[in-house]
Amino acid sequence: MLILTTPSIEGKKITHYFGLVSGEAILGANIFKDLFAGIRDIVGGRSAAYEKELKQAKEIAIEEMKEQARTMNANAIIGVDLDYETIQVGQGGGMLMVSASGTAVTYEEA
């Protein structure tokens, strides 16, 4: 499955637009507590453990989006956008949501 942030596929003809597809992944509050408890993992202002969790959440969101496109018989997703949002839960608790969205299409393969 071809995944692009651009609104078209250079050199290819899009033959069918199926519509919006999306995927989401949410990191729970206890993940943040665990990550900050391991603060010694921070090197140069970056947390490898936190980055690993974000990467995994991004991959889950993209895979969900791809699964939706496959059920439509699409062979590409164009105009892909990734968003990261924080969700406040109660007092002091929070979650991070990673969402991926785009347009499922079929293009002619040469």
C-alpha positions in Angstrom: 0.0 0.0 0.0 1.4 3.3 -1.1 1.2 6.0 1.6 1.8 9.7 0.6 1.4 13.1 2.2 1.0 14.6 -1.2 -2.5 15.1 -2.8 -1.5 13.2 -5.9 0.8 10.4 -7.1 3.4 11.8 -9.5 3.3 10.1 -12.8 0.3 8.0 -11.9 -3.4 8.4 -12.8 -5.8 8.1 -9.8 -8.8 6.1 -11.0 -11.1 6.1 -8.0 -11.4 8.1 -4.8 -12.9 6.1 -2.0 -12.9 8.8 0.7 -11.5 9.4 4.2 -9.7 6.7 6.1 -8.2 7.1 9.6 -6.6 5.3 12.5 -5.9 6.3 16.1 -3.7 5.1 19.0 -3.9 6.4 22.5 -1.0 6.2 25.1 -2.4 5.9 28.6 -1.5 8.1 31.6 0.5 5.3 33.3 2.8 5.1 30.3 3.8 8.8 31.0 4.4 7.9 34.7 6.6 4.9 33.7 8.5 7.0 31.2 9.2 9.9 33.6 10.1 7.4 36.4 12.9 6.3 34.0 14.2 9.9 33.6 17.8 8.6 33.5 17.0 7.5 29.9 17.0 11.1 28.8 20.1 12.0 26.8 20.5 15.5 25.5 16.9 16.5 26.3 15.4 13.5 24.5 13.8 10.4 26.0 14.5 7.3 24.0 11.7 5.4 25.8 9.1 8.1 25.1 10.2 8.4 21.5 9.8 4.6 21.2 6.2 4.7 22.5 5.3 7.6 20.2 6.8 5.7 17.2 4.8 2.6 18.1 1.6 4.7 18.5 2.2 6.3 15.1 2.7 2.8 13.5 -0.5 1.5 15.0 -2.5 4.5 13.8 -1.1 4.2 10.2 -1.7 0.4 10.2 -5.4 1.0 11.2 -5.7 3.5 8.4 -4.2 1.1 5.9 -6.6 -1.7 7.1 -9.6 0.6 6.4 -8.2 1.4 2.9 -7.7 -2.3 2.2 -11.3 -3.1 3.0 -12.3 -0.5 0.3 -9.9 -2.2 -2.2 -7.7 0.9 -2.4 -4.0 0.5 -3.3 -2.9 3.9 -2.0 -3.6 6.6 0.6 -2.9 10.2 -0.4 -2.9 13.4 1.6 -1.9 11.7 4.8 -1.8 13.8 7.9 -0.5 12.8 11.3 -1.7 14.6 14.4 -0.6 14.3 18.1 -3.1 15.5 20.7 -3.1 15.5 24.5 -6.3 14.5 26.3 -6.8 15.6 29.9 -8.3 12.9 32.1 -9.3 14.0 35.6 -6.9 16.1 37.6 -3.3 15.7 36.6 -3.9 12.7 34.4 -3.5 12.7 30.7 -3.3 10.7 27.6 -1.7 11.2 24.2 -3.6 10.4 21.0 -1.9 9.9 17.7 -4.2 10.0 14.7 -3.5 9.4 11.0 -5.9 10.3 8.2 -5.9 10.5 4.5 -7.9 9.7 1.3 -8.0 6.1 0.1 -7.6 5.8 -3.7 -6.9 3.4 -6.5 -4.3 4.3 -9.0 -3.2 2.7 -12.3 0.0 0.7 -11.9 2.2 0.8 -14.9 
